[in-house]
C-alpha cells in the first residue's frame, strides 16, 4: 500500500483531499498541519520522513494571504521557500515523489491569452515571488516532482471568494465586484481528484503543470453565477480594479492553459460553471 503525506491539510485543498481519501482505500494517507509538521523546521521534516515511509508527498502547506505577505515577508519566505526546500530535500533523500502546489501569481497577468507552462514567470507580489522561489527549490532539490499551478481556488472549506460573497449577501442588498480581472474559478475537490488521478496513473511525467477548471470569468461573472445558483436576489455592480484598491496588484489575466495535464494524464476537466453547481448543492450555510 502506497503512503501519501498531505501537508497543510487544514487548507481548502488539504480538506478536499481528506474528503475523498475514503474513496481511495489503495492508499494510506497521513494528514498533517503546522502543529503536527512544521515544514519550516528542517529537523522536524527530516525526523518525520525518517519515521514514516512516504511514497508521495502532496505539499499543500503555504502562506497564501496575498496582501499580508507584503508586510509579513519573512513569514511568507519561511513557509513558501524554506519549508518547500526542506520538504523537497527529504523527498529526494527518501525517493518520495513530491507534488507541490503553486499559483497563477507567478505570472504578471499581462498576457492576452492563457498562460502555458513555457511562459516566463514574472511575479509582481511578495506572495508570487516566494511561490516562484519555492518552485525553484523543488526543481533544484527533488528529482521526482510535479509542480501544479492553480488559480482562484474555492470550496465549502476555509475562506475563499465564494464564501465571502455568500456572507456579504446576508447583510448587503448591493455588492460591487471587479470585472476587469479574468481567470478561472477552480473547485478544490476537482484539483484533489486530478492529483490522485496523477498518482494512480503511476506515470513518471514529471515537471510543471497547470490545472484549473475549464472556461474563464471575471470576479464579477463568478459572483453573479454564485448568486444565481443560490437563487439570491442581490444587485451586483461591476467595477474596475482602480475602484477597488488593494495592497497588491492582482494579475489582470490568470487564465491557465491546461493542454499539457490533459494530454499527459488523460484528465478531463469540468467547466467552472458545472463545478460551481456541485459546490452550491453541497453548501449548507
RALIN-V636496 format. One record per residue. N is the residue number from 1. SS is DSSP state (2 for helix, 1 for strand, 0 for the rest). NEAR is the number of other ideal C-beta (glycine too) atoms within 10 Angstrom. Layout:
n=(N N)
ss=(SS SS)
near=(NEAR NEAR)
This chain:
n=(1 2 3 4 5 6 7 8 9 10 11 12 13 14 15 16 17 18 19 20 21 22 23 24 25 26 27 28 29 30 31 32 33 34 35 36 37 38 39 40 41 42 43 44 45 46 47 48 49 50 51 52 53 54 55 56 57 58 59 60 61 62 63 64 65 66 67 68 69 70 71 72 73 74 75 76 77 78 79 80 81 82 83 84 85 86 87 88 89 90 91 92 93 94 95 96 97 98 99 100 101 102 103 104 105 106 107 108 109 110 111 112 113 114 115 116 117 118 119 120 121 122 123 124 125 126 127 128 129 130 131 132 133 134 135 136 137 138 139 140 141 142 143 144 145 146 147 148 149 150 151 152 153 154 155 156 157 158 159 160 161 162 163 164 165 166 167 168 169 170 171 172 173 174 175 176 177 178 179 180 181 182 183 184 185 186 187 188 189 190 191 192 193 194 195 196 197 198 199 200 201 202 203 204 205 206 207 208 209 210 211 212 213 214 215 216 217 218 219 220 221 222 223 224 225 226 227 228 229 230 231 232 233 234 235 236 237 238 239 240 241 242 243 244 245 246 247 248 249 250 251 252 253 254 255 256 257 258 259 260 261 262 263 264 265 266 267 268 269 270 271 272 273 274 275 276 277 278 279 280 281 282 283 284 285)
ss=(0 1 1 1 1 1 1 0 0 0 0 2 2 2 2 2 2 2 2 2 2 0 0 0 0 0 1 1 1 1 1 0 0 0 0 0 0 0 0 0 0 2 2 2 2 2 2 2 2 2 2 0 0 0 0 1 1 1 1 0 0 0 0 0 0 0 0 2 2 2 0 0 2 2 2 2 2 2 2 2 2 2 2 2 2 2 2 2 2 2 2 2 2 0 0 0 1 1 1 1 1 1 1 2 2 2 0 0 0 0 0 0 0 0 1 0 0 0 0 0 0 0 0 0 0 2 2 2 2 2 2 2 2 2 2 2 2 2 2 2 2 0 0 0 1 1 1 1 1 1 0 0 1 1 0 0 0 0 0 0 2 2 2 2 2 2 2 2 2 2 2 0 0 1 1 1 1 1 0 0 0 1 1 0 0 1 1 2 2 2 2 2 2 2 2 2 2 2 2 2 2 0 0 0 0 0 1 1 1 1 0 0 0 1 0 0 1 1 2 2 2 2 2 2 2 2 2 2 2 0 0 0 0 0 1 1 1 1 1 0 2 2 2 0 0 0 0 0 0 0 0 0 1 0 0 1 0 0 2 2 2 2 2 2 2 0 0 0 0 0 1 2 2 2 2 2 2 2 2 2 2 2 0 0 0)
near=(7 16 15 23 25 26 28 25 23 16 23 25 27 25 21 25 25 16 16 14 17 8 10 16 8 10 16 16 18 16 20 21 16 16 7 12 23 20 25 21 16 16 9 14 22 15 13 22 21 11 8 15 11 21 16 22 26 28 26 28 27 24 24 22 15 18 13 16 25 15 12 14 15 9 15 24 19 17 22 29 21 19 27 30 21 23 30 26 18 24 27 17 13 15 10 23 22 25 24 28 26 24 25 24 27 27 23 19 21 10 16 7 9 19 23 14 16 8 16 8 18 15 19 17 21 23 25 25 21 26 29 20 17 29 22 15 21 23 16 11 19 24 12 14 22 23 25 20 23 23 21 24 23 24 25 20 18 17 13 16 16 25 18 14 24 17 12 14 18 8 6 12 8 9 17 15 20 18 20 15 21 17 24 24 26 28 25 26 22 25 24 24 18 21 24 21 14 23 19 13 13 8 11 8 13 16 11 21 24 24 24 28 25 17 16 17 22 16 23 19 19 22 26 19 19 25 19 14 17 15 7 13 7 18 10 19 12 16 14 10 15 8 12 13 7 11 12 17 13 19 26 15 19 24 23 26 16 21 11 17 24 17 10 14 17 10 17 8 19 17 12 25 17 13 22 24 13 14 19 18 8 10 16 4 7)
